[in-house]
Amino acid sequence: PGNVTLNATSGDVSGSGTITGSLITIDAAAGEINVATAATSLDAEASGPIVIAEVDAVALRAESTNGNLSVAAGGLVTSTAGTRIEADGDIEIDAQNFFLLGDLRSRSGDLTLNASTASALLLGRVDADAATITAATDISLADSNLTSLVATAAGDIAVTEEDGLNLS
């Protein structure tokens, strides 16, 4: 499939069908995003909340400047160095596993990640008030600034924290 670009200068981008494309770019400058996608790469930006249901694996870049970010993916979620997944509220991402080289920031909320079948490898910067990270195998946070962390994994858990951290 080819690339898909959706721009809403005022209002929301939403619908009941699945948007399919190699690179899907969605911009809701004055609204929210609530869509299902089948993308190789997804770039989503909204002034309100973002809700994405991704069919399988995806390279993700997303920013909500005034709302929560929620992504459910049927495969691996990746990000490249220099990109960000960011929200002004809570971030919740459910996937089979994570390999994030880019930054993951919740500016004023909490972070919840669930890697249902494998690891959560977070190698970029991770900022949030409280984080809950669950992985079927290992968890690795290479650079974090969190107030508290609840981490659950069947394998190893490795955390590098900027300052104090309340673990549970």
MARDOKOL-726686 format. One line per field, with one value per residue: residue number from 1; residue in one letter; z, x, y of N, C-alpha, C, O in turn. Coordinates in nm, 4 decimals. Example, Ala and Ser with C-alpha at 12.3 -4.5 7.8 and 13.67 -1.06 7.14 Angstrom:
2
seq: c(1,2)
type: c(A,S)
nzz: c(0.7800,0.7080)
nxx: c(1.3190,1.2850)
nyy: c(-0.5690,-0.2250)
cazz: c(0.7800,0.7140)
caxx: c(1.2300,1.3670)
cayy: c(-0.4500,-0.1060)
czz: c(0.7800,0.7870)
cxx: c(1.3200,1.2900)
cyy: c(-0.3300,0.0030)
ozz: c(0.8465,0.8039)
oxx: c(1.4236,1.3409)
oyy: c(-0.3319,0.1138)
***
This chain:
168
seq: c(1,2,3,4,5,6,7,8,9,10,11,12,13,14,15,16,17,18,19,20,21,22,23,24,25,26,27,28,29,30,31,32,33,34,35,36,37,38,39,40,41,42,43,44,45,46,47,48,49,50,51,52,53,54,55,56,57,58,59,60,61,62,63,64,65,66,67,68,69,70,71,72,73,74,75,76,77,78,79,80,81,82,83,84,85,86,87,88,89,90,91,92,93,94,95,96,97,98,99,100,101,102,103,104,105,106,107,108,109,110,111,112,113,114,115,116,117,118,119,120,121,122,123,124,125,126,127,128,129,130,131,132,133,134,135,136,137,138,139,140,141,142,143,144,145,146,147,148,149,150,151,152,153,154,155,156,157,158,159,160,161,162,163,164,165,166,167,168)
type: c(P,G,N,V,T,L,N,A,T,S,G,D,V,S,G,S,G,T,I,T,G,S,L,I,T,I,D,A,A,A,G,E,I,N,V,A,T,A,A,T,S,L,D,A,E,A,S,G,P,I,V,I,A,E,V,D,A,V,A,L,R,A,E,S,T,N,G,N,L,S,V,A,A,G,G,L,V,T,S,T,A,G,T,R,I,E,A,D,G,D,I,E,I,D,A,Q,N,F,F,L,L,G,D,L,R,S,R,S,G,D,L,T,L,N,A,S,T,A,S,A,L,L,L,G,R,V,D,A,D,A,A,T,I,T,A,A,T,D,I,S,L,A,D,S,N,L,T,S,L,V,A,T,A,A,G,D,I,A,V,T,E,E,D,G,L,N,L,S)
nzz: c(0.0000,-0.0454,0.0800,0.3293,0.4049,0.6381,0.7172,0.9443,0.9853,1.1554,1.3974,1.4413,1.3670,1.2873,1.2782,1.1674,1.0051,0.8887,0.8413,0.5938,0.5097,0.4056,0.5250,0.7502,0.8092,1.0386,1.1270,1.3542,1.4038,1.5634,1.7186,1.8045,1.7675,1.6677,1.5606,1.3627,1.2446,0.9885,0.9567,0.8488,0.9404,1.1631,1.2123,1.4279,1.5276,1.7484,1.8917,2.0885,2.2661,2.1664,2.0176,1.9114,1.7308,1.6303,1.3832,1.3633,1.3938,1.4395,1.3573,1.5568,1.5999,1.7966,1.9169,2.1572,2.2351,2.4260,2.5921,2.6513,2.5429,2.3755,2.2703,2.1079,1.9948,1.7656,1.7507,1.7488,1.8826,1.7759,1.7909,1.6467,1.7101,1.8094,1.7603,1.9079,2.1461,2.2864,2.5324,2.6780,2.8817,3.0274,2.9135,2.7509,2.6357,2.4729,2.3574,2.1713,2.2143,2.2885,2.1357,2.1783,2.0673,2.0595,2.2456,2.5240,2.6614,2.9168,2.9860,3.1932,3.3280,3.3812,3.2902,3.1205,3.0184,2.8422,2.7559,2.6037,2.5051,2.4981,2.5425,2.6990,2.5816,2.6435,2.5248,2.4764,2.6222,2.9087,3.0523,3.3121,3.5583,3.7291,3.6526,3.5098,3.4141,3.2339,3.1335,2.9370,2.9245,2.9558,3.1032,3.0198,3.1025,2.9886,3.0356,3.2534,3.4051,3.6508,3.8974,4.0379,4.0049,3.8924,3.8126,3.6333,3.5415,3.3830,3.3419,3.3495,3.5045,3.4364,3.5292,3.4714,3.6405,3.6654,3.9062,4.2407,4.3032,4.3554,4.4104,4.3427)
nxx: c(0.0827,0.0285,0.1273,-0.0575,-0.2156,-0.3780,-0.5358,-0.6829,-0.7861,-0.9601,-1.1422,-1.2081,-1.0321,-1.1673,-1.3306,-1.4929,-1.3749,-1.0715,-0.7652,-0.5312,-0.1888,0.1537,0.3097,0.1364,0.0093,-0.1328,-0.3018,-0.4615,-0.5228,-0.6868,-0.8334,-0.9239,-0.7888,-0.9137,-0.8820,-0.8569,-0.5780,-0.3647,-0.0601,0.2795,0.4437,0.3509,0.2470,0.1205,-0.0530,-0.2158,-0.4330,-0.5972,-0.7040,-0.5525,-0.6363,-0.5474,-0.5928,-0.3990,-0.3405,-0.1186,0.2378,0.4178,0.5982,0.6184,0.5322,0.4042,0.2044,0.0159,-0.1047,-0.2798,-0.4115,-0.4807,-0.2931,-0.3498,-0.2688,-0.3232,-0.1648,-0.1169,0.1284,0.4855,0.5933,0.7766,1.0207,1.2246,1.5544,1.5631,1.2964,0.9661,0.7259,0.4604,0.2594,0.0243,-0.1194,-0.2046,-0.0286,-0.0933,0.0024,-0.0472,0.1004,0.2620,0.5380,0.8063,1.0395,1.1968,1.3711,1.3437,1.2213,0.9949,0.7364,0.5295,0.3905,0.2306,0.1186,0.0598,0.2309,0.1646,0.2673,0.2316,0.3727,0.2789,0.3740,0.6518,0.9489,1.0067,1.1868,1.3248,1.5008,1.5403,1.4812,1.2695,1.0019,0.7778,0.5126,0.4204,0.4974,0.3877,0.4965,0.4751,0.5963,0.6274,0.8726,1.1633,1.2474,1.3816,1.4991,1.6706,1.7215,1.5694,1.3235,1.1371,0.8748,0.7652,0.7733,0.6249,0.7159,0.6856,0.7961,0.8801,1.1429,1.4584,1.4905,1.5980,1.6960,1.7792,1.7921,1.7309,1.7163,1.5882,1.3756,1.0703,1.0091,0.7935)
nyy: c(-0.1206,0.2323,0.5601,0.7449,1.0484,1.2438,1.5386,1.7491,2.0616,2.1887,2.0309,1.6744,1.3620,1.0709,0.7472,0.4422,0.2502,0.0793,0.2362,0.1983,0.1778,0.2358,0.4483,0.6300,0.9424,1.1530,1.4431,1.6353,1.9325,2.0926,1.9186,1.5795,1.2433,0.9342,0.6346,0.3301,0.1507,0.0092,0.0075,0.0528,0.2544,0.5128,0.8396,1.0578,1.3470,1.5628,1.8127,1.7332,1.4341,1.1179,0.8175,0.5072,0.2126,-0.0287,-0.2705,-0.4465,-0.4689,-0.1565,0.1393,0.4130,0.7546,1.0001,1.2727,1.4343,1.7391,1.8255,1.6211,1.2693,0.9768,0.6834,0.3636,0.0611,-0.2144,-0.4816,-0.6057,-0.5581,-0.2468,0.0234,0.2903,0.5433,0.6792,1.0174,1.0681,1.1115,0.9988,1.1406,1.3052,1.5339,1.4364,1.1234,0.8287,0.5319,0.2231,-0.0745,-0.3651,-0.6336,-0.6339,-0.3957,-0.1766,0.0875,0.3566,0.6244,0.9158,0.8977,1.0577,1.1697,1.4556,1.5571,1.3426,0.9898,0.6834,0.3869,0.0769,-0.2240,-0.5157,-0.7817,-1.0324,-1.0383,-0.8442,-0.5179,-0.2810,0.0110,0.2476,0.5140,0.8401,0.8385,0.9934,1.0604,1.0964,0.8729,0.5348,0.2323,-0.0697,-0.3603,-0.6739,-0.9683,-1.0915,-0.9384,-0.6138,-0.3024,0.0087,0.2682,0.5394,0.7291,0.9473,0.9373,0.9510,0.7388,0.3789,0.0859,-0.2241,-0.5196,-0.8316,-1.1431,-1.1971,-1.0292,-0.7036,-0.3864,-0.0653,0.2694,0.5577,0.9100,1.0622,1.0316,0.7459,0.5843,0.2593,-0.0201)
cazz: c(0.0000,-0.0501,0.1975,0.3531,0.4869,0.6773,0.7889,0.9842,1.0421,1.2682,1.4189,1.4736,1.2669,1.3485,1.1885,1.2063,0.9168,0.9129,0.7472,0.5561,0.4329,0.4516,0.6204,0.7743,0.8812,1.0783,1.2006,1.3955,1.4643,1.6622,1.7597,1.8534,1.6721,1.7171,1.4378,1.3509,1.1369,0.9487,0.9045,0.8802,1.0222,1.1962,1.2670,1.4680,1.6096,1.7743,2.0057,2.1893,2.2884,2.0535,2.0406,1.7918,1.7332,1.5206,1.3551,1.3890,1.4341,1.3866,1.4011,1.6056,1.6502,1.8273,2.0155,2.1938,2.3102,2.5311,2.6145,2.6700,2.4257,2.3961,2.1517,2.1202,1.8728,1.7578,1.7287,1.8030,1.8679,1.7727,1.7574,1.6119,1.7844,1.7626,1.7545,2.0411,2.1746,2.3906,2.5597,2.7899,2.9838,3.0442,2.7967,2.7704,2.5130,2.4815,2.2367,2.2009,2.2731,2.2610,2.1120,2.1601,2.0714,2.0764,2.3777,2.5657,2.7635,2.9634,3.0486,3.3165,3.3616,3.4083,3.1772,3.1369,2.9043,2.8591,2.6493,2.6367,2.4670,2.4981,2.6258,2.6877,2.5751,2.6313,2.5189,2.4733,2.7487,2.9546,3.1546,3.3540,3.7029,3.7716,3.5395,3.5318,3.2958,3.2450,3.0159,2.9472,2.9447,3.0231,3.0972,3.0271,3.0913,2.9811,3.0788,3.2970,3.5073,3.7002,4.0403,4.0897,3.9030,3.9186,3.6997,3.6481,3.4275,3.4140,3.3307,3.4127,3.5045,3.4494,3.5275,3.4974,3.6810,3.6780,4.0468,4.3277,4.2435,4.4459,4.3432,4.4070)
caxx: c(0.0000,0.0979,0.1210,-0.1853,-0.2054,-0.5076,-0.5199,-0.8049,-0.7446,-1.0502,-1.2227,-1.1474,-1.0132,-1.2199,-1.4107,-1.5062,-1.2964,-0.9278,-0.6825,-0.4190,-0.0845,0.2918,0.3253,0.0114,0.0314,-0.2619,-0.2876,-0.5873,-0.4674,-0.7789,-0.9257,-0.8692,-0.7749,-0.9636,-0.8855,-0.7917,-0.4805,-0.2773,0.0491,0.4175,0.4838,0.2374,0.2829,-0.0071,-0.0411,-0.3480,-0.4424,-0.6743,-0.6635,-0.5249,-0.6660,-0.5098,-0.5977,-0.3116,-0.3608,0.0005,0.3557,0.4202,0.6940,0.5246,0.5619,0.2743,0.2027,-0.1088,-0.0662,-0.3774,-0.4941,-0.4170,-0.2533,-0.3767,-0.2395,-0.3283,-0.1024,-0.1145,0.2650,0.5945,0.5900,0.9124,1.0428,1.3643,1.6224,1.5274,1.1504,0.9059,0.5873,0.4448,0.1225,0.0069,-0.1873,-0.1568,0.0055,-0.1139,0.0310,-0.0501,0.1583,0.3290,0.6646,0.8501,1.1792,1.1853,1.4943,1.3024,1.1757,0.8584,0.7131,0.3991,0.4254,0.1546,0.0394,0.1238,0.2675,0.1368,0.3087,0.2107,0.4294,0.2081,0.4390,0.7983,1.0170,0.9892,1.3201,1.3046,1.6382,1.5383,1.4438,1.1334,0.9602,0.6377,0.4967,0.4257,0.5008,0.3596,0.5468,0.4617,0.6504,0.6299,1.0125,1.2502,1.2238,1.5035,1.4839,1.8078,1.7324,1.4345,1.2970,1.0063,0.8532,0.7493,0.7729,0.5814,0.7667,0.6591,0.8486,0.9241,1.2891,1.5352,1.4448,1.7120,1.6480,1.8718,1.7053,1.7990,1.7233,1.5217,1.2686,0.9941,0.9813,0.7013)
cayy: c(0.0000,0.3607,0.6459,0.8120,1.1688,1.2995,1.6646,1.8187,2.1891,2.2113,1.9122,1.5460,1.2583,0.9488,0.6658,0.3020,0.1637,0.0709,0.3109,0.1127,0.2444,0.2169,0.5576,0.7027,1.0673,1.2090,1.5681,1.6988,2.0538,2.1498,1.8141,1.4539,1.1335,0.8059,0.5568,0.1993,0.1585,-0.1007,0.0894,0.0199,0.3692,0.5994,0.9694,1.1165,1.4669,1.6204,1.9027,1.6608,1.2948,1.0298,0.6755,0.4320,0.0658,-0.0717,-0.4118,-0.5287,-0.3929,-0.0206,0.2409,0.5138,0.8882,1.0582,1.3794,1.4991,1.8582,1.8537,1.5036,1.1394,0.8993,0.5414,0.2837,-0.0846,-0.2666,-0.6269,-0.6525,-0.4783,-0.1018,0.0771,0.4305,0.5654,0.7848,1.1505,1.0836,1.1098,0.9634,1.2404,1.3502,1.6251,1.3587,0.9864,0.7477,0.3881,0.1497,-0.2201,-0.4241,-0.7594,-0.5935,-0.2595,-0.1448,0.2313,0.4345,0.7634,0.9578,0.8666,1.1601,1.2136,1.5834,1.5833,1.2253,0.8627,0.5996,0.2446,-0.0039,-0.3667,-0.5985,-0.9054,-1.1583,-1.0322,-0.7464,-0.3737,-0.2209,0.1547,0.2940,0.6603,0.9045,0.8110,1.0890,1.0520,1.0987,0.7329,0.4421,0.0909,-0.1395,-0.5055,-0.7425,-1.1140,-1.1336,-0.8421,-0.4698,-0.2215,0.1538,0.3162,0.6786,0.7650,1.0473,0.8959,0.9640,0.6032,0.2746,-0.0509,-0.3020,-0.6620,-0.9071,-1.2794,-1.1988,-0.9226,-0.5648,-0.2962,0.0722,0.3788,0.6679,1.0385,1.1006,0.9350,0.6662,0.5002,0.1318,-0.1140)
czz: c(0.0000,0.0815,0.2063,0.4428,0.5112,0.7609,0.8179,1.0512,1.1567,1.2803,1.4351,1.3484,1.3339,1.2461,1.2313,1.1191,0.9565,0.8029,0.7198,0.4726,0.4872,0.5581,0.6301,0.8606,0.9094,1.1635,1.2269,1.4747,1.5735,1.7105,1.8089,1.7406,1.7388,1.5947,1.4574,1.2307,1.1102,0.8779,0.9347,0.9723,1.0427,1.2646,1.2979,1.5587,1.6231,1.8909,2.1189,2.2050,2.1576,2.0962,1.9093,1.8202,1.6096,1.5057,1.3938,1.4346,1.3695,1.4433,1.4329,1.6413,1.6740,1.9300,2.0317,2.2811,2.4226,2.5500,2.6310,2.5364,2.4583,2.2653,2.1888,1.9883,1.8795,1.7343,1.8001,1.7794,1.8784,1.7574,1.7313,1.6968,1.7243,1.7479,1.8964,2.0351,2.2986,2.4071,2.6774,2.9049,2.9963,2.9098,2.8339,2.6366,2.5441,2.3497,2.2724,2.2646,2.2254,2.2337,2.0758,2.1762,2.0924,2.2170,2.3985,2.6832,2.7899,3.0436,3.1801,3.3572,3.3840,3.2791,3.2118,3.0077,2.9369,2.7363,2.6739,2.6032,2.4760,2.5869,2.6022,2.6968,2.5428,2.6397,2.5015,2.6112,2.7814,3.0705,3.1831,3.5055,3.7559,3.6473,3.5883,3.4035,3.3229,3.1174,3.0412,2.9700,3.0227,3.0086,3.1087,3.0043,3.0986,3.0370,3.1212,3.3998,3.5512,3.8492,4.1041,3.9743,3.9618,3.7955,3.7288,3.5222,3.4738,3.4125,3.4063,3.4032,3.5300,3.4328,3.5547,3.5194,3.7048,3.8232,4.1303,4.2596,4.3501,4.3707,4.4179,4.3122)
cxx: c(0.0861,0.0867,-0.0156,-0.1600,-0.3456,-0.4823,-0.6568,-0.7624,-0.8346,-1.1383,-1.1386,-1.1192,-1.0567,-1.3006,-1.4089,-1.4255,-1.1498,-0.8532,-0.5578,-0.3181,0.0533,0.3255,0.1913,0.0446,-0.1049,-0.2366,-0.4269,-0.5484,-0.5564,-0.8778,-0.8536,-0.8610,-0.8268,-0.9854,-0.8252,-0.6986,-0.4164,-0.1613,0.1831,0.4735,0.3621,0.2890,0.1513,0.0168,-0.1789,-0.3400,-0.5212,-0.6235,-0.6394,-0.5528,-0.6411,-0.5261,-0.5211,-0.3219,-0.2401,0.1152,0.3551,0.5382,0.6110,0.5948,0.4279,0.2899,0.0616,-0.0727,-0.1638,-0.4677,-0.4114,-0.3818,-0.2729,-0.3547,-0.2503,-0.2765,-0.0960,0.0234,0.3641,0.5692,0.7332,0.9087,1.1913,1.4228,1.5861,1.3780,1.0952,0.7633,0.5554,0.2985,0.1226,-0.0658,-0.1237,-0.1233,-0.0159,-0.0923,0.0344,0.0008,0.2156,0.4646,0.7016,0.9995,1.1817,1.3208,1.4649,1.2538,1.0281,0.8274,0.5651,0.4247,0.3519,0.0706,0.1255,0.1473,0.2354,0.1744,0.2875,0.2643,0.3822,0.2820,0.5908,0.8452,0.9707,1.1274,1.3036,1.4415,1.6508,1.5020,1.2986,1.1026,0.8119,0.6318,0.5154,0.4240,0.4691,0.3982,0.5420,0.5156,0.6518,0.7714,1.0873,1.2012,1.3583,1.4680,1.6233,1.8256,1.5938,1.4363,1.1532,0.9970,0.8402,0.7390,0.7217,0.6214,0.7471,0.7064,0.8880,1.0760,1.3520,1.4643,1.5675,1.6624,1.7647,1.7855,1.7878,1.8179,1.6511,1.4038,1.2034,0.9532,0.8759,0.6757)
cyy: c(0.1255,0.4353,0.7135,0.9323,1.2228,1.4245,1.7239,1.9488,2.2327,2.0884,1.7871,1.4634,1.1285,0.8714,0.5209,0.2064,0.1619,0.1450,0.2277,0.1906,0.2130,0.3201,0.6281,0.8233,1.1281,1.3330,1.6237,1.8233,2.1122,2.0448,1.6910,1.3521,1.0070,0.7167,0.4179,0.2070,0.0229,-0.0326,0.0259,0.1272,0.4581,0.7244,1.0405,1.2361,1.5300,1.7172,1.8371,1.5190,1.2186,0.8870,0.6027,0.2831,0.0187,-0.2229,-0.4967,-0.4400,-0.2549,0.0574,0.3648,0.6441,0.9533,1.1690,1.4331,1.6179,1.8910,1.7331,1.3784,1.0763,0.7529,0.4673,0.1368,-0.1398,-0.4183,-0.6848,-0.5640,-0.3297,-0.0518,0.2284,0.4471,0.6784,0.9198,1.1729,1.0819,1.0560,1.0446,1.2782,1.4455,1.5557,1.2220,0.9227,0.6027,0.3187,0.0006,-0.2752,-0.5606,-0.7340,-0.4539,-0.2567,0.0028,0.2985,0.5824,0.7900,0.9252,0.9584,1.1819,1.3406,1.6070,1.4625,1.1030,0.7853,0.4552,0.1736,-0.1499,-0.4394,-0.7412,-1.0335,-1.1557,-0.9175,-0.6031,-0.3116,-0.0734,0.2204,0.4450,0.7119,0.8730,0.9056,1.0709,1.0682,0.9568,0.6446,0.3015,0.0195,-0.2890,-0.5678,-0.8924,-1.1655,-1.0259,-0.6986,-0.4004,-0.0757,0.2126,0.4565,0.7250,0.8763,1.0242,0.9245,0.8271,0.5047,0.1451,-0.1300,-0.4499,-0.7334,-1.0467,-1.2896,-1.0835,-0.7881,-0.4785,-0.1529,0.1665,0.5022,0.7941,1.0799,0.9959,0.8671,0.5816,0.3749,0.0531,-0.2300)
ozz: c(0.0409,0.1821,0.1048,0.5446,0.4173,0.8638,0.7268,1.1619,1.2456,1.1833,1.4417,1.2405,1.4266,1.1400,1.3200,1.1566,1.0471,0.6845,0.8130,0.3778,0.6012,0.6690,0.5311,0.9697,0.8177,1.2598,1.1337,1.5976,1.6667,1.7401,1.8497,1.6331,1.8518,1.5322,1.5538,1.1271,1.1961,0.7559,1.0336,1.0700,0.9521,1.3617,1.2065,1.6534,1.5244,1.9772,2.2335,2.1622,2.0535,2.1974,1.8082,1.9223,1.4978,1.6045,1.4500,1.5080,1.2607,1.5605,1.3458,1.7036,1.5827,2.0182,1.9349,2.3891,2.5066,2.5265,2.6254,2.4314,2.5571,2.1625,2.2889,1.8828,1.9857,1.7008,1.9009,1.6701,1.9757,1.7168,1.7867,1.7486,1.6023,1.7252,1.9924,1.9347,2.4043,2.3101,2.7648,3.0148,2.9779,2.8066,2.9349,2.5374,2.6307,2.2429,2.3893,2.3584,2.1347,2.3000,1.9588,2.2848,2.1378,2.2989,2.3049,2.7916,2.6990,3.1559,3.2699,3.4147,3.4029,3.1740,3.3181,2.9010,3.0463,2.6267,2.7559,2.6665,2.4630,2.6941,2.5023,2.8064,2.4295,2.7489,2.5108,2.7065,2.6934,3.1746,3.0912,3.5736,3.8202,3.5489,3.6931,3.2975,3.4215,3.0071,3.1535,3.0289,3.1452,2.9174,3.1951,2.8999,3.2035,3.0820,3.0368,3.4709,3.4967,3.9197,4.2106,3.8624,4.0664,3.6866,3.8343,3.4112,3.5896,3.4742,3.5133,3.3092,3.6323,3.3347,3.6495,3.4290,3.7570,3.8598,4.0927,4.1702,4.4271,4.2781,4.5407,4.3455)
oxx: c(0.2022,0.0421,-0.0813,-0.0917,-0.4222,-0.4151,-0.7367,-0.7086,-0.7907,-1.2018,-1.0158,-1.1726,-0.9910,-1.3347,-1.3331,-1.4090,-1.1084,-0.8754,-0.4865,-0.3546,0.0677,0.3654,0.1393,0.1000,-0.1834,-0.1600,-0.5010,-0.5419,-0.5061,-0.9929,-0.7376,-0.9178,-0.7894,-1.0914,-0.7534,-0.7348,-0.4139,-0.1624,0.1986,0.5419,0.2808,0.3645,0.0785,0.0951,-0.2500,-0.2530,-0.5126,-0.5126,-0.6971,-0.5008,-0.7049,-0.4784,-0.5723,-0.3131,-0.2554,0.0920,0.3005,0.5734,0.5408,0.7010,0.3457,0.3755,-0.0038,-0.0163,-0.1341,-0.5882,-0.2885,-0.4326,-0.2191,-0.4130,-0.1936,-0.3354,-0.0725,0.0350,0.3310,0.5288,0.8030,0.8081,1.2737,1.3495,1.5792,1.3356,1.1672,0.6929,0.6145,0.2229,0.2089,-0.0731,-0.0029,-0.1808,0.0358,-0.1583,0.1094,-0.0480,0.2178,0.5030,0.6387,1.0770,1.1703,1.3788,1.5514,1.2455,0.9483,0.8831,0.4866,0.4748,0.4065,-0.0370,0.2468,0.0917,0.2733,0.1215,0.3211,0.2095,0.4396,0.2563,0.6540,0.7891,0.9063,1.1799,1.2724,1.4922,1.7612,1.4932,1.2128,1.1680,0.7301,0.7336,0.6158,0.3571,0.5167,0.3406,0.5972,0.4856,0.6746,0.7891,1.0762,1.1256,1.4394,1.4135,1.6875,1.9351,1.5100,1.5345,1.0598,1.0979,0.8964,0.7018,0.7679,0.5687,0.7863,0.6637,0.9248,1.1326,1.3051,1.3894,1.6342,1.5949,1.8405,1.7146,1.8991,1.9251,1.6527,1.3407,1.2719,0.8724,0.8686,0.6006)
oyy: c(0.1232,0.3800,0.7366,0.9211,1.2447,1.4178,1.7460,1.9467,2.3057,2.0471,1.7923,1.4891,1.0812,0.9237,0.4816,0.0903,0.2343,0.1195,0.1906,0.2601,0.1689,0.2844,0.6795,0.8102,1.1522,1.3288,1.6553,1.8201,2.1749,2.0769,1.6969,1.3712,0.9755,0.7206,0.3918,0.2628,-0.0652,-0.0163,-0.0457,0.0968,0.4765,0.7174,1.0792,1.2295,1.5487,1.7062,1.8812,1.4872,1.2500,0.8401,0.6319,0.2334,0.0254,-0.2957,-0.6052,-0.3440,-0.2362,0.0439,0.4162,0.6450,0.9615,1.1625,1.4720,1.6006,1.9759,1.7419,1.3813,1.1157,0.7031,0.5018,0.0928,-0.1162,-0.4761,-0.8027,-0.5015,-0.2900,-0.0800,0.2865,0.3744,0.7626,0.9344,1.2862,1.0546,1.0666,1.0225,1.2830,1.4391,1.6106,1.2067,0.9572,0.5551,0.3497,-0.0444,-0.2380,-0.5990,-0.8038,-0.3993,-0.3256,0.0396,0.2979,0.6573,0.6984,0.9251,0.9418,1.2088,1.3345,1.6711,1.4785,1.1118,0.8171,0.4059,0.2046,-0.1952,-0.4272,-0.8128,-1.1360,-1.2605,-0.8949,-0.5711,-0.2916,-0.0367,0.2457,0.4988,0.6345,0.8794,0.9000,1.0664,1.0554,0.9262,0.6759,0.2577,0.0443,-0.3378,-0.5220,-0.9373,-1.2721,-1.0216,-0.6651,-0.4336,-0.0399,0.2076,0.4903,0.7567,0.8974,1.0830,0.9228,0.8014,0.5401,0.0998,-0.1073,-0.4997,-0.7015,-1.0664,-1.3798,-1.0446,-0.7612,-0.4939,-0.1214,0.1462,0.5464,0.7880,1.1280,0.8787,0.9235,0.5143,0.3815,0.0579,-0.3216)
***
